[in-house]
């Protein structure tokens, strides 16, 4: 492991950060002590770190294989979660490459990382020394650790593997590794708060129905791309689950509600008025289609469009607010440049672009959707 940190090898890695890696893999390594595969692994690691966790772009840091990098949280989502948790003792039962653990553990005195992959844990332990962070590193399967431990932790964190043995993605709690439903009692026996990172595709109603003790669910989007669903299990008795929708790096406010409020919320309907409101994807994931309308006094265009309208602009809305007008399809200029949105409309954006010979991008928007009166096209003013 130390060989790859040789100054000459590191200089070679840094000099090839923008090189075609497929072509590089066909070459012979200029260093007999390390393979070209090992060199490319470090190059890929630095490339991913630049996008996802730039705090690791420093001398002496080692990177694991690409799959471990892909499964790691981004620095920004981990930093958000670190603002929620605090206490004395923290344990990450599935530490992986340790990005979540690095940030989540910042408000704790004692930190424990459990990881069954020996090589991966050695890399994390090495990196934490470089970063001047202390922790106890345990190389065990999560299940074995739970069977052996007599300790109690203020917070347990885990990010179950979401692929089966055939590498297919899975979403149900019983299909994850570890099986959350099978180990939930053991987890709650050794901590008053259990925090679980889940797939952004998980169904929230299913989640609440099968997992008792949920006190909070956070839906985390980054630049309007939903990245994680975080579940908090607590000993506190709560009559309803608190939900928090955030869209990081957007400047938009969080949208909070109690699970079940959507069932009693009602929407008014209207044809398009001066402004069109498009909720961010964290809110759409939460399924609060009527609640967002009710809380902001908006009118819905159609039960299935999830677009809203009002004659005034509400600046504190968690999503986009566009001033728009209805147009006829004949007035769409060919080869025009637009951001195209299609909601509850027969054609997808790519099909719309082809039909009207349009280009992507620019500052103008076209929305293809339906109101209660039928199909409509809206253009930004």
FENSULJO-V59346 format. One record per residue. N is the residue number from 1. PHI is phi in whole degrees, 0 to 359 (999 if undefined). Layout:
# FENSULJO-V59346
n=N phi=PHI
n=N phi=PHI
This chain:
# FENSULJO-V59346
n=1 phi=999
n=2 phi=289
n=3 phi=301
n=4 phi=296
n=5 phi=273
n=6 phi=307
n=7 phi=304
n=8 phi=298
n=9 phi=293
n=10 phi=297
n=11 phi=297
n=12 phi=295
n=13 phi=300
n=14 phi=295
n=15 phi=285
n=16 phi=246
n=17 phi=296
n=18 phi=249
n=19 phi=280
n=20 phi=296
n=21 phi=289
n=22 phi=296
n=23 phi=293
n=24 phi=296
n=25 phi=295
n=26 phi=279
n=27 phi=273
n=28 phi=277
n=29 phi=296
n=30 phi=286
n=31 phi=238
n=32 phi=298
n=33 phi=277
n=34 phi=226
n=35 phi=276
n=36 phi=295
n=37 phi=298
n=38 phi=293
n=39 phi=295
n=40 phi=296
n=41 phi=302
n=42 phi=288
n=43 phi=296
n=44 phi=300
n=45 phi=300
n=46 phi=294
n=47 phi=296
n=48 phi=294
n=49 phi=301
n=50 phi=301
n=51 phi=271
n=52 phi=257
n=53 phi=213
n=54 phi=298
n=55 phi=296
n=56 phi=270
n=57 phi=277
n=58 phi=217
n=59 phi=298
n=60 phi=97
n=61 phi=281
n=62 phi=251
n=63 phi=239
n=64 phi=274
n=65 phi=302
n=66 phi=301
n=67 phi=301
n=68 phi=295
n=69 phi=291
n=70 phi=296
n=71 phi=280
n=72 phi=282
n=73 phi=293
n=74 phi=282
n=75 phi=303
n=76 phi=289
n=77 phi=289
n=78 phi=294
n=79 phi=296
n=80 phi=300
n=81 phi=295
n=82 phi=295
n=83 phi=283
n=84 phi=261
n=85 phi=255
n=86 phi=203
n=87 phi=160
n=88 phi=260
n=89 phi=244
n=90 phi=231
n=91 phi=225
n=92 phi=254
n=93 phi=277
n=94 phi=222
n=95 phi=295
n=96 phi=56
n=97 phi=278
n=98 phi=82
n=99 phi=292
n=100 phi=300
n=101 phi=300
n=102 phi=300
n=103 phi=276
n=104 phi=296
n=105 phi=276
n=106 phi=294
n=107 phi=258
n=108 phi=232
n=109 phi=276
n=110 phi=241
n=111 phi=233
n=112 phi=234
n=113 phi=242
n=114 phi=248
n=115 phi=208
n=116 phi=278
n=117 phi=279
n=118 phi=300
n=119 phi=298
n=120 phi=294
n=121 phi=295
n=122 phi=297
n=123 phi=296
n=124 phi=297
n=125 phi=299
n=126 phi=299
n=127 phi=296
n=128 phi=293
n=129 phi=294
n=130 phi=298
n=131 phi=276
n=132 phi=61
n=133 phi=244
n=134 phi=255
n=135 phi=197
n=136 phi=262
n=137 phi=252
n=138 phi=239
n=139 phi=266
n=140 phi=214
n=141 phi=292
n=142 phi=307
n=143 phi=298
n=144 phi=294
n=145 phi=298
n=146 phi=297
n=147 phi=288
n=148 phi=265
n=149 phi=288
n=150 phi=244
n=151 phi=277
n=152 phi=236
n=153 phi=238
n=154 phi=295
n=155 phi=221
n=156 phi=252
n=157 phi=237
n=158 phi=209
n=159 phi=234
n=160 phi=297
n=161 phi=294
n=162 phi=247
n=163 phi=227
n=164 phi=275
n=165 phi=293
n=166 phi=268
n=167 phi=70
n=168 phi=278
n=169 phi=288
n=170 phi=231
n=171 phi=230
n=172 phi=291
n=173 phi=300
n=174 phi=286
n=175 phi=264
n=176 phi=285
n=177 phi=237
n=178 phi=282
n=179 phi=288
n=180 phi=298
n=181 phi=294
n=182 phi=285
n=183 phi=256
n=184 phi=302
n=185 phi=294
n=186 phi=295
n=187 phi=298
n=188 phi=284
n=189 phi=285
n=190 phi=246
n=191 phi=200
n=192 phi=275
n=193 phi=217
n=194 phi=243
n=195 phi=242
n=196 phi=236
n=197 phi=270
n=198 phi=234
n=199 phi=297
n=200 phi=295
n=201 phi=268
n=202 phi=294
n=203 phi=278
n=204 phi=290
n=205 phi=296
n=206 phi=301
n=207 phi=302
n=208 phi=293
n=209 phi=285
n=210 phi=255
n=211 phi=243
n=212 phi=287
n=213 phi=85
n=214 phi=288
n=215 phi=256
n=216 phi=204
n=217 phi=230
n=218 phi=249
n=219 phi=257
n=220 phi=251
n=221 phi=253
n=222 phi=235
n=223 phi=52
n=224 phi=70
n=225 phi=248
n=226 phi=292
n=227 phi=257
n=228 phi=212
n=229 phi=244
n=230 phi=252
n=231 phi=247
n=232 phi=249
n=233 phi=260
n=234 phi=222
n=235 phi=284
n=236 phi=293
n=237 phi=278
n=238 phi=235
n=239 phi=283
n=240 phi=220
n=241 phi=282
n=242 phi=279
n=243 phi=240
n=244 phi=227
n=245 phi=252
n=246 phi=234
n=247 phi=235
n=248 phi=293
n=249 phi=62
n=250 phi=243
n=251 phi=78
n=252 phi=274
n=253 phi=288
n=254 phi=289
n=255 phi=242
n=256 phi=243
n=257 phi=198
n=258 phi=259
n=259 phi=301
n=260 phi=110
n=261 phi=296
n=262 phi=300
n=263 phi=296
n=264 phi=257
n=265 phi=283
n=266 phi=229
n=267 phi=247
n=268 phi=273
n=269 phi=238
n=270 phi=201
n=271 phi=288
n=272 phi=303
n=273 phi=258
n=274 phi=295
n=275 phi=243
n=276 phi=250
n=277 phi=250
n=278 phi=241
n=279 phi=299
n=280 phi=290
n=281 phi=289
n=282 phi=294
n=283 phi=290
n=284 phi=296
n=285 phi=298
n=286 phi=291
n=287 phi=73
n=288 phi=269
n=289 phi=289
n=290 phi=272
n=291 phi=295
n=292 phi=296
n=293 phi=295
n=294 phi=293
n=295 phi=292
n=296 phi=254
n=297 phi=65
n=298 phi=265
n=299 phi=250
n=300 phi=272
n=301 phi=282
n=302 phi=198
n=303 phi=305
n=304 phi=250
n=305 phi=271
n=306 phi=57
n=307 phi=241
n=308 phi=230
n=309 phi=216
n=310 phi=194
n=311 phi=278
n=312 phi=240
n=313 phi=264
n=314 phi=260
n=315 phi=286
n=316 phi=265
n=317 phi=273
n=318 phi=278
n=319 phi=165
n=320 phi=265
n=321 phi=236
n=322 phi=238
n=323 phi=279
n=324 phi=220
n=325 phi=224
n=326 phi=283
n=327 phi=228
n=328 phi=269
n=329 phi=301
n=330 phi=291
n=331 phi=272
n=332 phi=283
n=333 phi=282
n=334 phi=294
n=335 phi=66
n=336 phi=288
n=337 phi=250
n=338 phi=216
n=339 phi=273
n=340 phi=257
n=341 phi=240
n=342 phi=236
n=343 phi=226
n=344 phi=56
n=345 phi=224
n=346 phi=298
n=347 phi=258
n=348 phi=277
n=349 phi=307
n=350 phi=297
n=351 phi=290
n=352 phi=295
n=353 phi=302
n=354 phi=292
n=355 phi=297
n=356 phi=256
n=357 phi=52
n=358 phi=255
n=359 phi=252
n=360 phi=279
n=361 phi=103
n=362 phi=83
n=363 phi=256
n=364 phi=266
n=365 phi=239
n=366 phi=236
n=367 phi=244
n=368 phi=253
n=369 phi=203
n=370 phi=226
n=371 phi=257
n=372 phi=293
n=373 phi=271
n=374 phi=135
n=375 phi=292
n=376 phi=219
n=377 phi=236
n=378 phi=241
n=379 phi=236
n=380 phi=293
n=381 phi=267
